[in-house]
Amino acid sequence: MRSVDDEGSVLVTGACGHVGRAVCDLLRSRGRLILPLDINPDPATDVVRCDLTSTGEVSRLFRHHSIRAVIHLAGVLPSAFQSDPLRGAEVNLGGSFAIMRQAADARVNRFVFASSMSVYGSRGTPRPLKEDDSAVPDEPYGASKRAVELIGETLSDRTALQFVALRIARVVGPGIRKTASPWRSQIFEPPRPAIHIPFSPEATLSLVHVEDVARMLVALADVASTSCVLYNTPAEVWKARQLKHVVEELRSIPVELGEAQGGPICDGNRFAREFRYRPRRLRDYFSDSLRHR
């Protein structure tokens, strides 16, 4: 296997998304060569426009660039997927398979897939779920993530592609531009009249900051080998009422709660042990946001 220092770029799909921007910033700060892609790039950036559902556009990328790793983040998010499930499937399944095929043919070192806790379904769980627990998605977005995982696992078993998936908990952090859940960003951003968090006071939430997600994805792209194909993100578990209290106490912003349930919670000990990784406390990120006001 080539080392992480070999010549070649890290290709990042969904580079203009919330996690994508954090991943690209981290790679640039470490002096890495990157090839950032997005279907709607900002003209002021170096992001390359690419539609992953276009076989021609994807194949040209691999013909014209030396790529050593892929971090695949691009996809249609849950609310948009529900609104247009055929387009969601075209992007999340067809687009993913297209770039996986090209990566396998190019013998890319590592393919890191941004999966989701949605693979475990949408219902709450009495205990944190581990990677060996059954993945039984009950809606199209989670099912698309699980389908890509299964194809990636099969490719890895046949040594066609060194695939690894990170099942990401609910991501929070400033700078989210497109989301049906704006509270995930608002709790870190400048004061506003109020924030609506749609969960009931006793709902249990697995939360992970976007900067920690970026560090985990880059670690998976860089490591010489992994012991497993699937990893949950280490995450903090909060009751919605606790989150409301902390945001109101530290940021002096009123928080309104709703009635929704929190969904599954995850056990990220596999990743934490193997990579000796401990995320920063969310309270520390809240403190940072106060200093930068």
Secondary structure, DSSP 8 states (H G I E B T S, - for coil): ---TTSS-EEEEESTTSHHHHHHHHHHHHTT--EEEEESS--TTS--EE--TT-HHHHHHHHHHS-EEEEEE-----HHHHHHSHHHHHIIIIIIHHHHHHHHHHTT-SEEEEEEEGGGG-SS--SS-B-TTS-----SHHHHHHHHHHHHHHHHHHTTS--EEEEEE-EEE-TT--S-S-THHHHTTSS--S-EEEEE-TT-EEEEEEHHHHHHHHHHHHHSS--S-SEEE---EEEEHHHHHHHHHHHH---EEEEEE-----B--HHHHHHHT-----HHHHHHHHHHT-
